[in-house]
Amino acid sequence: MAGKCVDVAGANPANGTAVQLYDCNGTTAQTWTVGNSDNSIRALGKCLDVTAASTANGAKIQLYDCNGTGAQKWTTAGGGALVNPASGKCLDVTDRSTANGARLQIWTCGGTTNQQWTLPGGGTPTPTLTATAPAGTNLDDPAKKDVAMQLVSAAENSSLDWRAQFSYIEDIGDGRGYTAGIIGFCSGTGDMLELVQAYTNTKPGNVLAGYLPALRAVNGTASHAGLDPNYPRDWRTAANDQVFRAAQESERDRVYFTPSVRDGKNDGVRALGQFAYYDAAVMHGYEGMRQIRSRALLRAKPPAQGGNERTWLNAFLDERVVEMRKEEAHSDTSRVDTAQRVFLDNGNFDLNTPLVFAVYGDQFRIG
């Protein structure tokens, strides 16, 4: 499949036009925008769409007016897969063909080469959906988003390999019960419950579905009641499922990433500021981030209100540090002091790589 690209047949922007595999030629029919805030993939002003919103194996992929439905939502998963959460199935090339004109479809995720796609920041399998992240782009640009995921993973898991964290689970002693997954979903704060519920809605009878009553019972506490001893083992088992991985990414975006980036754009801050909002939401919850922002507003104004971007972000990060120090488990503020503050002091408002920083005493470099 080397040298082939995802292509709109005949470069025809009409609704219902087939999406196929074809020799890469650099035309607009092969220029796709990925990483959009609504999880769509777009070309020629329209969206990659599962015909008739079908969830059946073999349902063909077409171009269609963007409408925000589940048939047009795609999330990345391990191994280069692109998953349609509404069906729980993967973007797939019919019959594993590499011929020009081979139709795209959805099919049960199997990790085969005809379900592996190269995205910005991803691996090397083909076919290819290409995009680049020039300076000045927002955090929801695919390449910038991958940088954000690496930064969070460095702080949460001491590793830049955020895709290796789907199976992570432990109790870190912060009063939130189990912390798990790519952004630290917690059994005590509700987001783990929402994740497992979303996974179960897509795939009933999964290995975690039976824990839903216990997750409801422990929400708001540090308790493991009804979860021990097998919940960590079963979480790690679920992490091998592409559908669960897609659910983790979808919930991360829905609860934390998308609203944080939206707020950053509304405040007129660039990628660094958008990341500062997102990282605060990961640790303190989205509403917690909003409270930090409210306190910062007592000291400075964001650019959208006529303020200076550097002054505003310093005020926001100052209030973030105050919030972190309220909890012993988060009293080490290096993810701000020797990472985000360093980028700000260097004037790297666009969060351009290379990024050299330290978190909790560990040194990292991105790019």
C-alpha positions, 0 to 999 in steps of 0.5 A: 500500500506504499505510495497510496493516499486517501482520495475523493474519487474524481475530486468530486465534492458532491454528497455520496462521492466514493472515498478510495485509495489512489496514487498520491498526487498532492491534489485537493482531493487528497488534502485532508484536515484531521484533528478537528475539534468535532473529530471529523476528517475533512476534504473539499469542504465536506466530511469523511462519512459512513454511508447511512450512518451504518454500523455494519461491517462493509459499510462504505465511506463517502464524502458528505456535508459535515453534520456532526453526527457519529457517522463523521467522528473518528478517533485515533487508536493504537497501531495507527487505527482510525476508529469510528466510535459510533460503530466501534469499527475501524477505517479499512480498505476493502479486501486489503486491496492496494489497487487504485480505486479500492473503496474505503469501508468500516470493519471490525478492528483487527490491527491488520495493515489495511487498517493502519494509517499514518497521521501527524505524530503517528507511525509509518504504516500506509495509506497516508492522510497527511497534514503539517503543523506550521508555526502559529497553529492552534493546539487542535492542529494534529501535530500540536495536539500530539505535542500536548499529549506528550507534555501531559504524559511526561508529567503524568507518566514520566514518559513522552510515549502517551500511546503506551498509557492506555493500560496504566492504572494505579492508586497514587494516594491523592484521594481520587481512588484509581488513576488510569489511562492516557490522562489519568481518569479517576474512579473518585472523580466521575470521569472514569465512570463516564469513560467505562459507561461510554465504552459499554454503550459502544461495546456492551458486555466488555470486561469492564462493564460489570464494574459500573455499579461499583464505579457509581458507588465509589464516585466522589471517594477514594474507595476501591470497594467493589473494584478490588482485586481484579479491576486493575487486571481487567483495565489492562485487558480492556486496554488491548481493545481498540474500541476502549482506546478510542473511547479513552481518546474520545472522552479525553477530548470531550471532557478536557481537550476540546473545551479547554482549547475552545476557551483558550481561543476565546481568550485570544491565547495561542497554543501555549496558553491553550495547553496551559488551560488543558493541562490544568483541566487534566489535573483539576477538572475542567471546572477547576480550570475555570476557577483558576481562570476566574482568579487570574481575571482578578489580576490580569486580562486575556488578550481578547479583553485587551490584555497582554498575552504574557502577563495573562499567562503568568497570572494564570500559571501563578493561580495554577501553582496556588491550586496545586499546592493545596494538595500534597500529592500535587505540591511539586509544581515543576510541570508549571515551573520548569516546563510551561513557564520555561516556554513562556519565558522563551516567548514560545507562544506557539509551542513550537518544537523543539521543546526542552523541559523538566518535570519532577526532576526528569529531563525531556525533549520533544522534536 
